[in-house]
Amino acid sequence: MRIDAYSQINQIYKTGSKAKTGKVARTSEKDKVEISSFGKAYQIAKNAVAKSPDVREDRIAEIKSKIDSGTYYVSNEDLAEKLLGGYGETA
C-alpha cells in the first residue's frame, strides 16, 4: 500500500482539512412521524389478533365430544395434504 497516494487523494478531495461553514440556519420546525395507511391497517390487525384468544374453546369442545363418541374421523389423504402443506409442497 502506498501511503503517498493516500495523501494525494486527501489533497484532491480536501478530506484532510476541515472546511469552514457559514451560519447554521435554525428552524423552529419539529420532527414528526407519519404512518402510512398500510402501517395503520397493520397496527389495527395486530391489535385484533392480540385481543383474540389463543385457544378456541368452542372448537376444542366440539372435537373432544366427537372423539368421546367415536365419530371423529380424519381421512389419510386429508392428513397427508395438511402435513405436506406445512412444508410448502402442493399435492
N, C-alpha and C positions, 0 to 999 in steps of 0.2 A: 504494500500500500504506500502510495506516495503522499506524504504529508504536505508537500509544497503545492500539489494540485488542490488539496482541500482549502488551503489558504487563498488560492486564486479564485475558487468558487465563492468563498466568503466575500472577496472583493467585488466580484461581479454582481452578486445578489445583495450585497451590503447586509449580510446577516450578522456579521461580527460587531457592528456598531448599532447603537440604538438610535432610531430616527426620532427627531423632535416632533411632538404632536402639538396641534393647536388646542384651543379651548374645547373642552368637552361640553357638548350640548346636553343639558339636563331637561328631562321632560317629567311631567307630573303624572304621566300615564302609568297605570299599574298593570302588572301581568294578569292575564285571565286565561281560563281554561274553557274550551268549548268542546262538548262531547257530541259526536256525530249521531245521526238518527239510528244507525246500526248499533252504536255503543249504548244508546238509551234502551233500545229493544233488547239487547243482550243483558243489560242490567235488570230489566223487568223479568225476563225469562229466568235469570239466575236467582232472583228473589222468590219467584214462584216455585222453583224446584227446591229451594232451601226450606220453604214452608210446608211442602208436601211430605207426608210420612215416608220413611224408607221401606216400610213393610206394609203391604196391602192386606190387612187383616181379613177383609171380606173374601178375597181370592184364596187365601190360605184356608179359611174355614170351609170353603166350597171343595177344595181339593182333599182336605182331611176327611170330610164326610164321604166323598167318593171312594177314597182308599178304605175307610172303615166298612163301607157297604160292599166293597169288592167290585165296584163299577168303574173304577179308574183304569183307563186303558190309553196307552200311547203306542202308536204303530212304530215298528222298527224303522220304516222309511222316514217318518217324521223326525224321529230321534237322530238318525244319521244326517238329515238335512240341517238340523239345528247345530249339530256338532261341527259339521263342515262349514256352515255359515259363519261360525265363530272364527274360523281361520281364513276367511276371505275367499273361499272357494265357492263356486256355484255348481249345482248338480246338473 
